Amino acid sequence: MLRVAKKYILAFPKNKEEEILELMKKDWSFEFIDKKEAKEESLKEIQNLDYIISSLDFVITYLSPLGKKQPLLEKIKNPKIMVEKKEIDGFEKEESLKAIIDKVIKAEKELKILEKDQKDKEKTLKELEWFGSLSFVPQTTQYAFSAVLKIEKQKQESFKKLCFDQGIHLKEINPGIYSIVGLKEKKETILKQAEVLPYNFSLPPLQEKEMISEQIKENKEKEELIKKELWEIARNLNEIKVFYDILCLKKRQAEFKKRSLANRFLNYIVFFAPEEEKKEFENKLPADVKIVETGLEKNEFPPVYIENNKVVEPFQSVTNIFGLPGHKEIDPTPYLAFFFILFFGICITDAGYGLILALLTGLPLLIFKERFKQNKLLKLLFYGGISTFIVGVLFGSYFGVSPEKLHLSFMKNLKVIDPIENTILFMGIAFFLGYLQICFSQIVKIIKSKKQKEKDEFLSGLVWLSFYLFSGIYMLSLVFAGLKTIGLAGLLVFLAGLFIVESKGQKIFLRPLVGLIKVLQGLINTMSDILSYSRLMALGLGTGVIALIVNQIAFLLGGMIPYVGWILTAVILIGGHLFNLGINALGGFIHSARLQFVEFFPKFMEGGGRRLNPIGQELKYIKINN
């Protein structure tokens, strides 16, 4: 159901500000309206809190791999740290935790510098490897020169002979790398015969390597000390997380102060809120503090939110992808629920896959209620698993195997259609479901227009619905001949009605042309919409065919390997069917949602509703016991 938040003014004496701020710690669904000018101190406070919160977020992320690992099941079961309200109010470690933030940020910077320095030094050591165990620095003096040369293999013998003839001392220090020492006047003759390796160090290679190795060792020791300190800090990770959420509570209060207006005796603030929460909040206020409902300004639209019962609530995940309806429209969630979940099941069309999907999503919902009770998507996929199982039983597919091959007579009796053998019938079912939803869209249009008191829309929906119904009756006359007269008469009557309704409001001489164009456009759009439902058949067939192929490949390859072939068969079956389930569950969700967004919603909904945007943010790590 679509809910529209109302606009209120909260007025309170200045001496009651602290009590109001304390109430703001609760996670209210209040959207406070910004005032044009905010107090400078409030802005500075928020900026300071934002900086500390973002720093804390970095610290928590950075320390998480170092902290004590919570068992996975325990983490899922109890995702938040339980904290008493008195602990929040009397939190005394703020200053020490701020110091820890600075320490972690400083340590992270130091580790980055050390890491870069280590990489540079390791790169330098690799460069020095070219010079082997050379014990002097290659250089040119007044009378002699020394150098390190790289000589190609095919030139090495001739180069050695040249050095011998010129009286140059030559020594191989690495494969293809030679050190040479000779008189200065021989330098040009020798060096032009080979590639000179530049030496950019002040000490001989052996000493340079020893010095750099010692520096690397020192860096590693520093790194270990810093990491040890971080390990110690990580022991307080839960306290840091608590501090993070306490600052978020403070930010809520600061945001409230930023938006509150003041005069001589009273402060007041304007906000949107759900009526139920406003009443709960009002009951907690001091006696001399009042909340008054106020009207909207010109061109101001109230924010909206949707609420449904526990059965329909998971389908809000689909509506939220499209966007919220306008504040004068209706919530489409209850109307799409049946069709969406049925289409999802048809897209997968396998009872085995449905059972696996229901188990994979149902068990977490059952075992870890606290963790997943608000997870609408998981509940929706659980419904999808049940729908897929039912459709799979009716279509006779169990992991791509028919009930005939399983030799289970009761399953065979439940089978209604074989989608691969009866493809035309499957397509007909898809089109029929499309026809039903298009008809239903006009019913929703009628409900919406009645709520909004739009007579033209109400009449349009009624005439189109009647035309669709008599079109169905006329199609049935192909099987039941007696219905032909009724169907044809109804078609002609309501076709004329469509011309009248669709041309309403036009000048009298334009009505025939406008009516013809709009009716033709409506008929073409209707046929196009119904044809779009063929994707249900395509996806359903695709899932079944892939399942068959997985089975054939698994047993074919497994049969080719003696003794242990069954292991390969099992691996292919499990991996192949899980992949098929995953990819087709994704496709089923996307295409079932697309049919709602493109073929169903436009018949009665424009959308564009503004979502209620509560102040502050949800507590990330803690849960407060009041």
C-alpha positions as CSV (number, residue, x, y, z in Angstrom):
1,M,0.0,0.0,0.0
2,L,1.3,3.5,-0.9
3,R,1.8,5.8,2.1
4,V,2.2,9.5,1.9
5,A,4.3,11.2,4.6
6,K,2.7,14.2,6.1
7,K,4.3,17.6,6.8
8,Y,4.7,18.7,10.5
9,I,6.1,21.5,12.5
10,L,7.8,20.6,15.8
11,A,8.0,23.6,18.2
12,F,9.9,23.4,21.5
13,P,11.3,25.8,24.1
14,K,15.1,26.3,24.0
15,N,15.6,24.7,27.4
16,K,14.1,21.4,26.0
17,E,16.6,21.1,23.2
18,E,18.7,18.5,25.0
19,E,15.7,16.2,25.6
20,I,14.7,16.5,21.9
21,L,18.3,15.7,20.8
22,E,18.2,12.6,23.0
23,L,15.1,11.4,21.3
24,M,16.8,12.0,17.9
25,K,19.1,9.0,18.7
26,K,16.4,6.7,17.7
27,D,16.2,5.7,14.1
28,W,13.1,7.7,13.1
29,S,11.8,7.8,9.6
30,F,11.8,11.6,9.6
31,E,12.8,13.7,6.7
32,F,13.8,17.2,8.0
33,I,13.5,20.1,5.6
34,D,16.7,22.1,5.1
35,K,16.5,25.7,6.1
36,K,18.1,28.3,3.9
37,E,20.7,29.4,6.5
38,A,22.4,27.1,9.0
39,K,24.4,28.1,12.0
40,E,28.1,28.1,11.3
41,E,28.8,26.0,14.4
42,S,26.4,23.3,13.3
43,L,28.0,23.1,9.9
44,K,31.5,22.9,11.5
45,E,30.3,20.2,13.9
46,I,28.9,18.1,11.0
47,Q,32.0,18.6,8.9
48,N,34.1,17.5,11.9
49,L,31.9,14.4,12.5
50,D,32.0,13.5,8.8
51,Y,35.8,13.6,8.9
52,I,36.0,11.4,12.0
53,I,33.4,9.0,10.8
54,S,35.1,8.5,7.4
55,S,38.5,8.1,9.2
56,L,36.9,5.5,11.5
57,D,35.4,3.7,8.5
58,F,38.9,3.5,7.0
59,V,40.4,2.3,10.3
60,I,37.7,-0.4,10.7
61,T,38.3,-1.7,7.1
62,Y,42.0,-1.6,7.6
63,L,42.0,-3.4,10.9
64,S,39.3,-6.0,10.1
65,P,41.8,-8.6,8.6
66,L,43.9,-8.3,11.8
67,G,41.0,-8.5,14.3
68,K,39.8,-11.7,16.1
69,K,37.9,-13.8,13.6
70,Q,34.3,-14.4,14.6
71,P,33.0,-17.9,13.6
72,L,30.9,-17.6,10.4
73,L,27.8,-19.0,11.8
74,E,28.0,-16.8,14.9
75,K,28.6,-13.8,12.6
76,I,25.5,-14.6,10.6
77,K,23.4,-15.3,13.7
78,N,24.5,-12.1,15.6
79,P,25.6,-9.6,13.0
80,K,25.5,-6.6,15.4
81,I,27.2,-5.8,18.7
82,M,24.6,-5.7,21.5
83,V,25.1,-2.5,23.6
84,E,23.1,-1.2,26.5
85,K,21.7,2.3,26.3
86,K,23.6,3.4,29.5
87,E,26.9,2.3,27.8
88,I,26.1,4.6,24.9
89,D,25.2,7.5,27.2
90,G,28.3,7.0,29.4
91,F,30.8,6.2,26.7
92,E,34.2,7.3,28.2
93,K,36.7,6.2,25.6
94,E,36.2,8.9,23.0
95,E,39.5,10.6,23.4
96,S,41.6,7.4,23.5
97,L,39.8,6.1,20.4
98,K,40.5,9.3,18.5
99,A,44.2,8.8,19.4
100,I,44.0,5.3,18.0
101,I,42.5,6.7,14.7
102,D,45.6,9.0,14.4
103,K,47.9,6.1,15.3
104,V,46.4,3.7,12.7
105,I,46.4,6.3,9.9
106,K,50.0,7.2,10.7
107,A,51.0,3.5,10.8
108,E,49.3,2.9,7.4
109,K,51.2,5.8,5.9
110,E,54.5,4.5,7.3
111,L,53.8,1.0,6.0
112,K,53.1,2.4,2.6
113,I,56.4,4.3,2.6
114,L,58.3,1.2,3.8
115,E,56.6,-0.9,1.2
116,K,57.6,1.5,-1.6
117,D,61.2,1.7,-0.2
118,Q,61.4,-2.1,-0.1
119,K,60.3,-2.4,-3.7
120,D,62.9,0.3,-4.7
121,K,65.7,-1.5,-2.9
122,E,64.7,-4.9,-4.3
123,K,64.8,-3.4,-7.7
124,T,68.2,-1.9,-7.0
125,L,69.5,-5.3,-5.9
126,K,68.4,-6.8,-9.2
127,E,70.3,-4.0,-11.0
128,L,73.4,-4.8,-9.0
129,E,73.2,-8.5,-9.9
130,W,74.5,-7.5,-13.3
131,F,77.8,-6.6,-11.7
132,G,78.2,-9.9,-9.8
133,S,81.1,-9.9,-7.2
134,L,82.9,-6.9,-8.7
135,S,85.1,-5.4,-6.0
136,F,85.7,-1.9,-7.4
137,V,83.7,1.0,-8.9
138,P,83.9,1.2,-12.7
139,Q,85.4,4.7,-13.5
140,T,87.9,6.6,-15.5
141,T,91.0,8.1,-13.8
142,Q,93.9,10.2,-15.2
143,Y,95.8,7.2,-16.7
144,A,93.4,4.2,-16.7
145,F,89.7,3.3,-17.1
146,S,87.5,0.5,-15.9
147,A,84.0,-0.5,-17.1
148,V,81.4,-3.3,-17.2
149,L,80.4,-4.4,-20.7
150,K,77.6,-6.6,-22.1
151,I,78.9,-8.6,-25.1
152,E,76.8,-10.7,-27.5
153,K,77.7,-14.4,-27.6
154,Q,78.9,-14.4,-31.2
155,K,81.3,-11.5,-30.6
156,Q,82.8,-12.7,-27.4
157,E,85.8,-14.5,-28.9
158,S,86.8,-11.7,-31.2
159,F,86.4,-9.2,-28.3
160,K,88.7,-11.3,-26.0
161,K,91.3,-11.4,-28.8
162,L,91.1,-7.6,-29.2
163,C,91.5,-7.1,-25.4
164,F,94.5,-9.4,-25.4
165,D,96.1,-7.5,-28.3
166,Q,95.5,-4.1,-26.6
167,G,96.7,-5.2,-23.2
168,I,93.3,-4.9,-21.6
169,H,92.5,-7.0,-18.5
170,L,89.3,-8.8,-19.0
171,K,87.2,-10.9,-16.6
172,E,83.7,-12.5,-17.0
173,I,81.6,-11.7,-13.9
174,N,78.3,-13.0,-15.2
175,P,77.3,-14.9,-18.4
176,G,77.9,-12.3,-21.2
177,I,79.0,-9.6,-18.7
178,Y,82.7,-8.6,-18.5
179,S,84.7,-6.2,-16.4
180,I,87.6,-4.6,-18.1
181,V,90.6,-2.5,-16.9
182,G,93.1,-0.8,-19.2
183,L,95.0,2.3,-20.1
184,K,92.9,5.4,-20.8
185,E,94.2,5.8,-24.4
186,K,92.6,2.4,-25.2
187,K,89.2,3.3,-23.9
188,E,87.5,4.5,-27.1
189,T,88.8,1.5,-29.1
190,I,87.5,-1.0,-26.6
191,L,84.2,0.6,-25.6
192,K,82.8,1.0,-29.1
193,Q,82.9,-2.7,-29.5
194,A,80.3,-3.5,-26.8
195,E,77.4,-2.2,-24.7
196,V,78.5,-0.4,-21.6
197,L,76.4,-1.0,-18.5
198,P,76.1,2.2,-16.5
199,Y,77.1,2.0,-12.8
200,N,75.2,4.6,-10.8
201,F,76.4,3.8,-7.3
202,S,79.2,5.3,-5.1
203,L,80.4,2.1,-3.5
204,P,81.6,-1.2,-5.2
205,P,78.7,-3.6,-6.0
206,L,79.6,-6.0,-3.1
207,Q,79.4,-3.2,-0.5
208,E,76.3,-1.7,-2.1
209,K,74.5,-5.0,-1.9
210,E,75.6,-5.5,1.7
211,M,74.4,-2.0,2.6
212,I,71.0,-2.4,0.8
213,S,70.4,-5.9,2.2
214,E,71.0,-4.4,5.7
215,Q,68.5,-1.6,5.0
216,I,65.9,-4.1,3.8
217,K,66.4,-6.1,7.0
218,E,65.9,-2.9,9.0
219,N,62.8,-2.0,7.1
220,K,61.3,-5.5,7.7
221,E,62.0,-5.1,11.4
222,K,60.2,-1.7,11.4
223,E,57.4,-3.2,9.4
224,E,57.0,-6.1,11.9
225,L,57.0,-3.6,14.8
226,I,54.2,-1.5,13.2
227,K,52.2,-4.6,12.4
228,K,52.6,-5.9,15.9
229,E,51.2,-2.5,17.2
230,L,48.3,-2.8,14.7
231,W,47.6,-6.3,15.9
232,E,47.3,-4.9,19.5
233,I,45.0,-2.1,18.3
234,A,42.8,-4.6,16.4
235,R,41.9,-6.2,19.7
236,N,39.8,-3.1,20.4
237,L,38.0,-3.4,17.1
238,N,34.6,-3.8,18.7
239,E,35.1,-0.7,20.7
240,I,36.1,1.2,17.6
241,K,32.9,-0.1,15.9
242,V,30.8,1.1,18.8
243,F,32.4,4.5,18.7
244,Y,31.6,4.7,14.9
245,D,27.9,4.2,15.6
246,I,28.0,6.6,18.5
247,L,29.4,9.3,16.2
248,C,26.6,8.5,13.7
249,L,24.1,9.1,16.5
250,K,25.8,12.4,17.3
251,K,25.6,13.3,13.6
252,R,21.9,12.7,13.6
253,Q,21.6,15.2,16.5
254,A,23.9,17.7,14.7
255,E,21.8,17.4,11.5
256,F,18.7,18.1,13.6
257,K,20.3,21.2,15.1
258,K,21.4,22.3,11.7
259,R,17.8,22.3,10.4
260,S,16.1,23.8,13.4
261,L,15.0,27.4,13.3
262,A,15.1,29.7,16.3
263,N,13.4,32.8,17.5
264,R,13.5,34.5,20.9
265,F,11.6,31.9,23.0
266,L,11.1,28.8,20.8
267,N,13.0,26.6,18.3
268,Y,11.1,24.8,15.6
269,I,11.7,22.4,12.8
270,V,9.7,21.4,9.7
271,F,9.8,17.7,8.7
272,F,7.9,15.0,6.8
273,A,7.1,11.8,8.7
274,P,4.8,8.7,8.6
275,E,1.7,9.4,10.7
276,E,2.3,6.3,12.9
277,E,5.9,7.3,13.8
278,K,4.8,10.9,14.4
279,K,2.3,9.7,17.0
280,E,4.9,7.4,18.7
281,F,7.4,10.4,18.7
282,E,4.7,12.7,20.1
283,N,4.0,10.4,23.0
284,K,7.7,10.6,24.1
285,L,7.8,14.4,24.0
286,P,7.6,16.6,27.1
287,A,4.2,18.1,27.8
288,D,5.1,21.6,26.6
289,V,6.4,20.4,23.2
290,K,3.9,20.2,20.4
291,I,3.8,18.9,16.8
292,V,1.4,20.5,14.4
293,E,0.5,19.3,10.9
294,T,1.1,21.9,8.2
295,G,0.3,22.3,4.5
296,L,2.5,21.9,1.5
297,E,4.1,24.9,-0.3
298,K,3.4,25.7,-3.9
299,N,4.9,23.0,-6.2
300,E,6.0,20.9,-3.2
301,F,5.3,17.2,-3.3
302,P,5.3,15.0,-0.2
303,P,7.6,12.0,-0.1
304,V,6.1,8.5,-0.3
305,Y,6.9,5.0,1.0
306,I,5.2,1.7,0.6
307,E,4.0,-0.7,3.3
308,N,2.5,-4.2,2.7
309,N,1.7,-7.3,4.8
310,K,4.5,-9.9,5.3
311,V,3.3,-12.0,2.3
312,V,3.5,-9.1,-0.2
313,E,6.4,-7.2,1.4
314,P,9.2,-9.1,-0.4
315,F,7.8,-8.0,-3.8
316,Q,8.7,-4.4,-2.9
317,S,12.2,-5.3,-4.1
318,V,10.7,-5.4,-7.6
319,T,8.8,-2.1,-7.3
320,N,11.8,-0.4,-5.8
321,I,13.9,-1.2,-8.9
322,F,11.4,0.6,-11.1
323,G,10.9,3.5,-8.6
324,L,8.1,4.6,-6.4
325,P,4.6,5.7,-7.7
326,G,3.6,9.3,-7.4
327,H,1.9,10.5,-4.3
328,K,-1.6,10.4,-5.9
329,E,-1.1,6.9,-7.5
330,I,-1.4,3.4,-6.0
331,D,1.2,0.9,-4.9
332,P,1.5,-1.6,-7.7
333,T,3.3,-4.2,-5.5
334,P,0.1,-6.3,-4.5
335,Y,-1.0,-6.4,-8.1
336,L,2.3,-7.6,-9.6
337,A,3.0,-10.2,-6.9
338,F,1.1,-13.2,-8.4
339,F,2.2,-12.6,-12.0
340,F,5.9,-11.9,-11.1
341,I,6.3,-15.1,-9.1
342,L,4.4,-17.2,-11.6
343,F,6.5,-15.9,-14.5
344,F,9.7,-16.5,-12.4
345,G,8.7,-20.2,-12.0
346,I,7.9,-20.6,-15.7
347,C,11.3,-19.1,-16.7
348,I,13.1,-21.9,-14.7
349,T,10.5,-24.7,-15.2
350,D,12.3,-27.4,-13.2
351,A,11.1,-28.9,-9.9
352,G,14.6,-29.9,-8.8
353,Y,15.9,-26.4,-9.3
354,G,12.9,-25.0,-7.5
355,L,13.6,-27.3,-4.5
356,I,17.3,-26.3,-4.4
357,L,16.5,-22.6,-4.6
358,A,13.8,-22.9,-1.9
359,L,16.3,-24.7,0.4
360,L,19.2,-22.3,-0.3
361,T,17.0,-19.3,0.6
362,G,14.6,-20.8,3.1
363,L,17.2,-22.3,5.5
364,P,19.0,-18.9,6.2
365,L,15.6,-17.3,6.8
366,L,14.7,-20.1,9.2
367,I,18.0,-20.6,11.1
368,F,19.3,-17.0,11.0
369,K,16.0,-15.0,11.5
370,E,17.7,-12.0,13.2
371,R,20.2,-11.6,10.3
372,F,17.9,-12.0,7.4
373,K,14.4,-11.0,8.7
374,Q,14.6,-7.7,6.8
375,N,16.1,-9.2,3.6
376,K,13.2,-8.9,1.1
377,L,15.2,-10.2,-1.8
378,L,16.0,-13.5,0.0
379,K,12.3,-14.0,0.8
380,L,11.3,-13.2,-2.8
381,L,13.7,-15.9,-4.1
382,F,12.3,-18.3,-1.6
383,Y,8.8,-17.7,-3.1
384,G,10.4,-18.1,-6.5
385,G,11.8,-21.5,-5.4
386,I,8.3,-22.7,-4.4
387,S,6.8,-21.4,-7.6
388,T,9.5,-23.0,-9.7
389,F,8.9,-26.3,-7.9
390,I,5.2,-26.3,-8.6
391,V,5.6,-25.3,-12.2
392,G,8.4,-27.9,-12.6
393,V,6.0,-30.7,-11.3
394,L,3.3,-29.6,-13.7
395,F,5.9,-29.5,-16.6
396,G,7.4,-32.8,-15.5
397,S,11.1,-31.8,-15.2
398,Y,13.4,-32.9,-12.3
399,F,17.0,-31.7,-13.0
400,G,16.2,-32.2,-16.7
401,V,14.9,-35.7,-16.2
402,S,11.3,-36.6,-17.0
403,P,9.1,-38.6,-14.5
404,E,8.9,-41.4,-17.1
405,K,12.6,-42.0,-16.9
406,L,12.5,-41.8,-13.1
407,H,9.8,-44.5,-13.2
408,L,7.7,-42.6,-10.6
409,S,4.0,-43.0,-11.6
410,F,2.7,-40.4,-9.1
411,M,5.0,-37.8,-10.7
412,K,3.8,-38.8,-14.1
413,N,0.2,-38.3,-13.1
414,L,1.0,-34.7,-11.9
415,K,2.6,-33.8,-15.3
416,V,0.4,-31.6,-17.4
417,I,2.6,-30.5,-20.3
418,D,6.0,-31.5,-21.8
419,P,7.4,-28.1,-22.8
420,I,9.9,-29.6,-25.3
421,E,7.4,-31.8,-27.1
422,N,4.5,-29.4,-26.9
423,T,6.3,-26.1,-27.7
424,I,3.3,-24.6,-29.5
425,L,1.1,-25.3,-26.4
426,F,3.8,-23.7,-24.2
427,M,3.8,-20.6,-26.4
428,G,0.0,-20.4,-26.2
429,I,0.2,-20.6,-22.4
430,A,2.7,-17.7,-22.4
431,F,0.5,-15.6,-24.6
432,F,-2.6,-16.4,-22.5
433,L,-0.8,-15.3,-19.4
434,G,0.2,-12.1,-21.2
435,Y,-3.5,-11.6,-22.2
436,L,-4.6,-12.1,-18.6
437,Q,-2.1,-9.5,-17.2
438,I,-3.0,-7.0,-19.8
439,C,-6.7,-7.4,-18.9
440,F,-5.7,-7.1,-15.2
441,S,-3.8,-3.9,-15.9
442,Q,-7.1,-2.3,-16.9
443,I,-8.7,-3.4,-13.7
444,V,-5.9,-1.8,-11.8
445,K,-6.3,1.3,-13.9
446,I,-10.0,1.4,-13.0
447,I,-9.2,1.1,-9.3
448,K,-6.6,3.9,-9.5
449,S,-8.9,6.2,-11.5
450,K,-11.7,5.6,-9.0
451,K,-9.4,6.5,-6.1
452,Q,-8.3,9.7,-7.9
453,K,-11.8,10.4,-9.2
454,E,-10.7,10.6,-12.8
455,K,-13.8,9.9,-14.8
456,D,-12.1,9.8,-18.2
457,E,-9.5,7.3,-17.1
458,F,-12.1,5.2,-15.4
459,L,-14.2,5.0,-18.5
460,S,-11.2,4.3,-20.7
461,G,-10.1,1.4,-18.4
462,L,-13.6,0.0,-18.4
463,V,-14.1,0.1,-22.2
464,W,-10.6,-1.4,-22.9
465,L,-11.2,-4.1,-20.3
466,S,-14.6,-5.0,-21.9
467,F,-13.0,-5.0,-25.4
468,Y,-10.2,-7.4,-24.2
469,L,-12.8,-9.7,-22.6
470,F,-15.0,-9.9,-25.7
471,S,-11.8,-10.4,-27.7
472,G,-11.1,-13.4,-25.5
473,I,-14.7,-14.7,-25.9
474,Y,-14.4,-14.4,-29.7
475,M,-11.1,-16.3,-29.7
476,L,-12.9,-19.1,-27.6
477,S,-15.5,-19.3,-30.4
478,L,-12.8,-21.2,-32.4
479,V,-13.4,-24.0,-29.9
480,F,-16.9,-23.3,-28.8
481,A,-18.8,-22.1,-31.9
482,G,-21.8,-20.8,-29.9
483,L,-19.7,-18.0,-28.5
484,K,-19.0,-16.4,-31.9
485,T,-22.1,-14.2,-32.0
486,I,-21.7,-12.9,-28.5
487,G,-18.0,-12.3,-29.0
488,L,-18.4,-10.5,-32.3
489,A,-21.3,-8.3,-31.0
490,G,-19.3,-7.3,-28.0
491,L,-16.2,-6.5,-30.1
492,L,-18.2,-4.2,-32.4
493,V,-20.0,-2.4,-29.5
494,F,-16.8,-1.8,-27.5
495,L,-14.7,-1.0,-30.5
496,A,-17.2,1.8,-31.2
497,G,-16.9,2.7,-27.5
498,L,-13.1,2.9,-27.8
499,F,-13.5,5.4,-30.7
500,I,-15.7,7.6,-28.5
501,V,-13.6,7.4,-25.4
502,E,-10.2,7.9,-27.1
503,S,-11.4,10.9,-29.2
504,K,-13.1,12.6,-26.2
505,G,-12.0,16.2,-25.7
506,Q,-11.1,16.7,-29.4
507,K,-12.8,19.1,-31.8
508,I,-15.8,17.3,-33.5
509,F,-14.3,17.2,-37.0
510,L,-11.0,15.7,-35.7
511,R,-12.7,13.0,-33.5
512,P,-12.9,10.3,-36.2
513,L,-9.2,10.7,-37.2
514,V,-7.9,11.0,-33.6
515,G,-10.1,8.1,-32.5
516,L,-8.9,5.9,-35.3
517,I,-5.2,6.7,-34.7
518,K,-5.5,6.1,-30.9
519,V,-7.4,2.9,-31.2
520,L,-5.0,1.5,-33.8
521,Q,-2.1,2.6,-31.6
522,G,-3.7,0.9,-28.6
523,L,-4.4,-2.3,-30.6
524,I,-0.8,-2.5,-31.9
525,N,0.6,-1.8,-28.5
526,T,-1.6,-4.6,-27.0
527,M,-0.5,-7.1,-29.6
528,S,3.2,-6.1,-29.1
529,D,2.8,-6.4,-25.3
530,I,1.2,-9.9,-25.5
531,L,4.0,-11.1,-27.9
532,S,6.6,-10.0,-25.4
533,Y,5.4,-12.7,-23.1
534,S,6.9,-15.3,-25.5
535,R,10.1,-14.7,-23.5
536,L,8.6,-16.9,-20.8
537,M,8.6,-19.8,-23.2
538,A,12.1,-19.1,-24.5
539,L,13.6,-19.0,-21.0
540,G,11.7,-22.0,-19.8
541,L,12.8,-24.1,-22.8
542,G,16.4,-22.8,-22.5
543,T,16.6,-24.0,-18.8
544,G,15.2,-27.5,-19.7
545,V,17.5,-27.9,-22.8
546,I,20.6,-26.9,-20.8
547,A,19.7,-29.3,-18.0
548,L,19.4,-32.2,-20.6
549,I,22.8,-31.3,-22.1
550,V,24.4,-31.2,-18.6
551,N,23.1,-34.7,-17.9
552,Q,24.2,-36.1,-21.2
553,I,27.7,-34.7,-21.0
554,A,28.1,-35.8,-17.4
555,F,27.2,-39.4,-18.0
556,L,29.0,-39.6,-21.4
557,L,32.3,-38.4,-20.0
558,G,31.9,-40.3,-16.7
559,G,31.3,-43.5,-18.7
560,M,34.6,-43.1,-20.6
561,I,36.7,-43.3,-17.4
562,P,36.8,-46.7,-15.6
563,Y,36.4,-47.0,-11.8
564,V,36.5,-43.3,-10.9
565,G,34.3,-42.0,-13.8
566,W,31.4,-41.5,-11.3
567,I,33.4,-38.8,-9.6
568,L,33.7,-36.8,-12.8
569,T,30.0,-37.4,-13.4
570,A,29.1,-36.1,-10.0
571,V,31.3,-33.0,-10.4
572,I,29.8,-32.1,-13.8
573,L,26.2,-32.7,-12.6
574,I,26.6,-30.6,-9.5
575,G,28.6,-27.8,-11.2
576,G,26.5,-27.8,-14.4
577,H,23.1,-27.8,-12.6
578,L,24.1,-25.1,-10.1
579,F,25.4,-22.9,-13.0
580,N,22.1,-23.5,-14.9
581,L,20.1,-22.6,-11.9
582,G,22.1,-19.5,-11.1
583,I,22.1,-18.1,-14.7
584,N,18.4,-18.8,-15.3
585,A,17.3,-17.6,-11.8
586,L,19.0,-14.3,-12.8
587,G,17.4,-14.3,-16.2
588,G,14.0,-15.3,-14.7
589,F,14.2,-12.4,-12.3
590,I,15.2,-9.8,-14.9
591,H,12.7,-10.8,-17.5
592,S,9.8,-11.3,-15.1
593,A,10.6,-7.8,-13.7
594,R,10.8,-6.4,-17.3
595,L,7.3,-7.7,-18.1
596,Q,6.0,-5.7,-15.1
597,F,7.9,-2.5,-15.9
598,V,7.3,-2.4,-19.7
599,E,4.0,-4.2,-20.3
600,F,2.1,-3.8,-17.0
601,F,3.0,-0.6,-15.2
602,P,2.6,1.9,-18.0
603,K,-1.1,1.0,-18.3
604,F,-1.9,2.6,-15.0
605,M,1.2,4.2,-13.4
606,E,3.5,7.1,-14.2
607,G,5.9,6.8,-11.3
608,G,8.3,9.5,-10.2
609,G,7.4,9.4,-6.5
610,R,9.9,11.0,-4.2
611,R,11.2,8.5,-1.7
612,L,11.1,9.5,2.0
613,N,14.7,10.3,3.0
614,P,15.2,9.9,6.8
615,I,17.8,12.0,8.6
616,G,21.0,10.2,9.7
617,Q,22.0,6.7,8.8
618,E,21.2,3.3,10.1
619,L,23.5,2.0,12.8
620,K,26.0,-0.2,11.1
621,Y,27.6,-2.2,13.9
622,I,25.6,-2.0,17.1
623,K,22.1,-2.7,18.3
624,I,21.0,-0.7,21.4
625,N,19.0,-2.4,24.2
626,N,16.8,0.3,25.7
